[in-house]
């Protein structure tokens, strides 16, 4: 049997296979950052019995958005919409973790309350774009967070985690990768602080560790996870010692007995595979020795490379993104080694059901033929 299709224990749960829906920003939430029936249909389509899905990056605070159409859980009004999603997933026998994030400096004033400046650890010039009613626009230069604001954001993650429980999720993943706020604190290219949140590895990891413990206080450690992007450069990110930094963070997270650690391979830049990067799964291979728990690997995996990393013991599950967008029945296609639908990149972000819920299942194709 394929290594992808053996059972695996993840925190408090056991899953029948190791093919995971990666958290994918699709920007189809309705007004007020509320999920609607279309989002519920999308997640239901990608659910198979005994499967693990990770919901898309969900905003924890009103100033945390970087993309018009992204969903939130910073307000009670957003809970019923997410309940549509979780009920749809559970009806098909799957489990779904909620991914929580704050965009930090990866935003534009058009997305901020009262048109304010985005926030980050330090005022460091950077590039990148945000998605607003005017389309893709350059990020607005950010201001540095005050200490009391950082402490308040920890509580925002706790509050969103509590709403996630009310919404019916099965666990929570903190998004500390891809150049968003946690990542901005971790990496010294963006964190120039000289207080308790800057300088040493311990100080730069403080915000993430405090927020992780806050979420654990709501869910328990066996239902909480963290996503990291070691050596990730998306969002103009950089660090002077990435190996030392992410070894430290991984070792500290290992002490918390999390459900899993989710690692993005550096060969992927945003949602595009960078052919100039090392194509081997170097992040999981390097950090496995520092993390004793369950690891989910992500970043440009194929059926063969996913099976190989699990067989090698460097990861326990593999998250698929672009291929899962285009193939709602991806686990079955991988299990039977069936051909895959091609994905349509222009419809990845925002829009309607086109490029979202209209991809064919394999059975549909065979009937049509």
C-alpha positions in Angstrom: 0.0 0.0 0.0 1.1 3.6 -0.7 2.6 5.3 2.3 0.2 8.1 1.6 -2.8 5.8 2.3 -2.0 4.4 5.7 -3.7 5.7 8.9 -1.9 8.3 11.1 -2.5 9.8 14.5 -2.5 13.6 14.6 -2.8 15.1 18.1 -6.2 14.0 19.4 -7.4 12.5 16.1 -6.6 9.6 13.8 -6.9 10.0 10.0 -7.3 7.3 7.4 -4.8 8.8 4.9 -2.0 11.4 4.8 -3.2 13.7 2.0 -4.0 17.1 3.6 -5.8 20.1 2.1 -3.3 22.9 2.5 -4.6 26.3 3.8 -5.3 28.3 0.6 -6.3 31.9 0.5 -9.1 32.0 -2.1 -10.8 35.3 -1.2 -14.4 34.2 -1.6 -15.8 35.4 1.7 -18.9 37.6 1.7 -19.3 41.1 3.0 -18.0 41.4 6.6 -15.4 38.7 6.0 -18.1 36.1 6.5 -18.0 32.6 4.8 -21.1 31.8 2.7 -22.6 28.7 1.0 -20.1 28.9 -1.8 -17.2 28.4 0.6 -19.0 25.6 2.3 -19.5 23.8 -1.0 -15.8 24.3 -1.8 -14.6 22.6 1.4 -17.2 19.9 1.2 -16.0 19.0 -2.3 -12.5 18.5 -1.0 -13.5 16.3 2.0 -13.1 12.6 2.0 -13.8 10.2 4.9 -11.1 10.3 7.5 -9.4 13.3 5.9 -7.7 16.4 7.5 -8.4 19.8 5.9 -6.7 23.1 7.0 -8.9 26.1 6.5 -7.6 29.2 4.8 -5.9 32.0 6.6 -8.5 33.6 8.8 -8.1 37.2 10.2 -8.0 37.5 14.0 -8.2 41.3 14.3 -9.9 44.1 12.4 -6.4 45.5 11.3 -5.1 42.1 10.3 -6.4 41.8 6.7 -4.2 41.8 3.6 -6.7 40.6 1.1 -10.3 41.7 0.3 -12.5 38.7 0.5 -10.5 36.9 3.1 -12.6 35.4 6.0 -12.3 36.5 9.6 -13.1 35.3 13.1 -12.5 38.6 15.0 -16.3 39.2 15.4 -19.1 37.0 16.6 -21.0 37.7 13.3 -18.5 35.6 11.5 -19.1 32.4 13.5 -22.3 31.2 11.7 -20.7 31.4 8.3 -17.8 29.2 9.4 -20.4 26.8 11.0 -21.7 26.2 7.4 -18.2 25.1 6.4 -17.4 22.9 9.4 -20.9 21.2 9.2 -20.3 20.5 5.5 -16.9 18.9 6.2 -18.1 16.8 9.1 -21.1 15.6 7.1 -18.6 14.0 4.7 -16.5 12.4 7.5 -13.6 14.8 7.6 -12.0 17.1 10.2 -11.0 20.7 9.7 -8.4 22.8 11.5 -8.8 26.6 11.6 -5.8 28.6 10.4 -5.4 31.9 12.2 -3.3 34.8 11.0 -2.6 38.5 11.0 -1.2 40.0 7.8 0.8 42.6 9.7 2.7 44.9 7.3 1.5 42.9 4.3 -1.5 45.2 3.9 -2.8 48.5 2.5 -4.5 51.4 4.2 -7.7 50.6 2.2 -8.1 47.4 4.2 -7.4 49.1 7.6 -9.9 50.5 10.1 -10.4 54.2 9.3 -7.7 54.0 6.6 -4.9 53.6 9.2 -1.4 52.3 8.6 -0.7 48.6 8.7 1.3 47.4 11.7 4.4 45.3 12.1 7.3 44.8 14.5 9.4 47.7 13.0 9.2 50.3 10.3 11.2 48.7 7.6 10.6 49.5 3.9 9.3 46.5 2.0 7.6 45.7 -1.3 4.7 43.4 -1.9 1.0 44.0 -2.7 -2.4 43.7 -1.1 -5.7 43.1 -2.7 -8.4 45.8 -2.3 -11.4 47.1 -4.1 -9.0 48.8 -6.4 -7.3 45.4 -7.2 -3.7 44.5 -6.4 -2.0 47.6 -4.9 1.3 48.2 -3.2 1.5 47.7 0.5 1.2 50.8 2.6 4.3 51.5 4.8 3.6 50.2 8.2 4.1 51.6 11.7 5.7 49.7 14.6 3.5 48.1 17.2 3.7 49.3 20.8 4.2 46.6 23.5 0.6 46.9 24.8 -0.7 46.4 21.2 1.3 43.2 20.9 -0.2 41.9 24.2 -3.6 42.8 22.9 -3.0 40.9 19.7 -2.2 37.8 21.7 -5.6 38.1 23.2 -7.0 38.5 19.7 -5.7 35.1 18.8 -7.2 33.7 22.0 -10.5 35.2 21.1 -10.5 34.0 17.5 -9.6 30.5 18.8 -12.7 30.6 21.1 -14.9 31.6 18.2 -13.4 28.8 16.2 -14.5 26.3 18.8 -18.1 27.8 18.6 -17.9 27.5 14.8 -17.3 23.8 15.1 -13.6 23.5 14.0 -11.6 20.5 15.2 -8.4 22.4 16.0 -6.4 25.5 15.3 -3.2 26.2 13.3 -1.3 29.5 13.8 0.1 30.8 10.5 3.7 31.9 11.3 5.0 31.8 7.7 4.7 33.6 4.4 5.8 37.0 5.6 2.8 37.6 7.8 2.9 39.1 11.3 4.4 36.2 13.3 7.0 35.7 10.6 7.8 39.4 10.6 8.6 39.2 14.3 10.7 36.0 13.9 13.0 37.2 11.1 15.5 40.0 11.7 15.2 41.4 8.3 11.8 42.8 9.4 12.3 42.9 13.2 14.7 45.6 14.4 13.2 46.0 17.8 15.4 46.5 20.9 12.8 45.6 23.5 11.6 42.1 24.7 10.3 41.3 21.2 13.5 41.9 19.4 17.2 40.9 19.2 17.6 37.3 20.5 15.9 34.3 19.1 13.9 34.0 22.3 12.7 37.6 22.1 11.8 37.4 18.4 9.8 34.2 19.1 8.1 35.6 22.1 4.9 36.8 20.3 4.5 33.5 18.5 5.1 31.5 21.7 2.7 33.7 23.8 0.0 33.4 21.2 0.4 29.6 20.9 0.1 29.2 24.6 -3.0 31.4 24.6 -4.6 29.3 22.0 -3.6 26.1 23.9 -5.4 27.5 26.9 -8.6 27.4 24.8 -8.1 24.1 22.9 -5.5 22.0 24.7 -2.1 21.3 23.0 -3.4 18.2 21.1 -5.6 20.4 19.0 -3.2 23.2 18.3 -0.6 23.5 15.5 1.9 26.0 14.0 2.9 26.6 10.5 6.5 27.8 9.7 8.3 28.8 6.5 12.0 28.2 7.2 14.1 30.4 4.9 10.9 31.7 3.3 11.5 35.0 1.5 7.9 35.8 0.4 6.9 39.3 1.5 10.5 40.6 1.4 11.5 38.4 4.3 15.1 37.6 5.4 17.1 36.6 8.4 20.8 36.7 9.1 20.8 33.2 10.6 17.8 31.3 9.4 19.1 27.9 10.4 19.8 29.0 14.0 16.4 30.9 14.2 14.2 28.1 12.9 16.1 25.4 14.8 15.4 27.4 18.0 11.7 28.0 17.2 11.2 24.4 16.3 12.9 23.1 19.5 10.7 25.5 21.6 7.5 24.3 19.8 8.5 20.7 20.4 8.1 21.3 24.1 4.4 22.2 23.8 3.2 18.7 22.6 1.3 20.2 19.6 -1.0 18.4 17.3 1.5 18.9 14.5 4.2 21.3 13.0 3.5 22.4 9.5 6.6 23.2 7.4 6.7 25.0 4.0 9.6 24.1 1.8 11.7 27.1 0.7 11.4 26.0 -3.0 8.0 27.7 -3.0 7.8 31.5 -3.1 4.2 32.5 -2.3 2.1 30.3 -4.5 4.7 29.8 -7.2 7.4 27.2 -7.3 10.8 28.9 -7.7 13.0 26.8 -10.0 16.1 28.6 -8.7 15.6 27.2 -5.2 16.8 23.8 -4.0 14.0 21.4 -5.0 14.8 18.9 -2.3 12.6 18.9 0.9 15.4 20.6 2.9 13.3 22.2 5.6 11.6 19.1 6.9 14.9 17.1 6.6 16.8 19.7 8.7 14.2 20.2 11.3 12.9 16.7 11.9 15.8 16.0 14.3 14.6 18.9 16.5 10.9 18.0 16.5 9.7 14.7 17.9 6.0 15.2 17.1 3.9 15.0 13.9 5.1 17.0 10.9 3.1 18.1 7.9 5.2 19.0 4.9 4.0 21.4 2.2 5.4 23.0 -1.0 5.2 21.7 -4.5 4.9 18.0 -3.7 3.8 15.4 -6.3 2.5 11.9 -5.6 6.0 10.4 -5.8 7.8 13.0 -3.7 5.0 12.9 -1.1 5.4 9.2 -0.7 9.1 9.5 -0.6 9.2 12.1 2.2 6.8 10.0 4.3 8.8 6.8 3.6 12.0 8.6 4.7 10.4 9.6 8.0 11.0 13.3 7.5 7.2 14.1 7.5 4.1 12.2 8.5 1.6 13.9 6.2 1.8 16.1 3.1 -0.4 19.1 2.4 -1.3 19.8 -1.3 -2.4 23.2 -2.6 -2.6 23.9 -6.3 -3.4 20.3 -7.2 -6.1 20.3 -4.6 -7.6 23.5 -6.0 -8.0 21.8 -9.4 -8.9 18.3 -8.2 -11.5 18.2 -5.4 -11.1 14.4 -5.4 -7.3 14.6 -5.1 -6.9 11.9 -2.5 -8.7 9.3 -4.7 -6.7 10.4 -7.8 -3.5 10.0 -5.9 -4.5 6.7 -4.4 -5.4 5.3 -7.9 -2.6 7.2 -9.7 -5.2 8.9 -12.0 -4.4 11.9 -14.2 -4.9 15.3 -12.6 -6.9 18.3 -13.8 -4.7 21.3 -14.6 -5.2 24.3 -12.4 -6.1 27.8 -13.6 -3.9 30.3 -11.9 -5.9 33.5 -12.8 -8.9 32.3 -10.8 -6.9 31.4 -7.7 -7.8 34.7 -5.8 -11.3 36.1 -5.6 -14.2 35.8 -8.0 -17.1 33.4 -8.3 -17.5 29.7 -8.5 -15.4 29.7 -11.7 -12.0 28.1 -10.8 -13.4 27.4 -7.3 -16.2 24.9 -7.2 -16.5 24.0 -10.9 -13.5 21.7 -11.3 -14.6 18.2 -12.4 -14.3 15.1 -10.3 -12.7 12.1 -12.1 -16.0 10.3 -12.3 -17.5 13.3 -14.1 -14.8 13.2 -16.7 -15.2 9.5 -17.4 -18.9 9.9 -17.8 -18.5 12.9 -20.1 -16.0 11.0 -22.2 
